[in-house]
Amino acid sequence: MNDTHILNAMQQMLYYVVIAVCIITLPVLAISLIMSIIQAATQINEMTLTFIPKFIVMFLLLFILSPWLMQKLILITHHYLDNLALFIR
C-alpha cells in the first residue's frame, strides 16, 4: 500500500463527513436567517422563537436522511473491509 491509497481513503471519508454535516447545517442556517428577518421585522426578540424551528428542522432532517447517510457509511465501510488485505500490504 502506498500513500496514494491512504490519501484516497481519507479524501473519500472526508467527503462523506462534509456531506453529512452540510445536509444538516445548511437548512438550519437558512431557517435561522429567515427567523432573524422575521424577528427584525416584528421586533420580537424571543430566544425560543429561533431555537424551536431550528430544532424541529434539524431533527426532521436527521429522521428523513439517516437511512441514506447510514447506507453511505455502510458502503464505504464494506469497501474498506473487503479491500483490507490490499491496504495491509
Secondary structure, DSSP 8 states (H G I E B T S, - for coil): --HHHHHHHHHHHHHHHHHHHHHHHHHHHHHHHHHHHHHHHHT---HHHHHHHHHHHHHHHHHHHHHHHHHHHHHHHHHHHHTHHHHH-
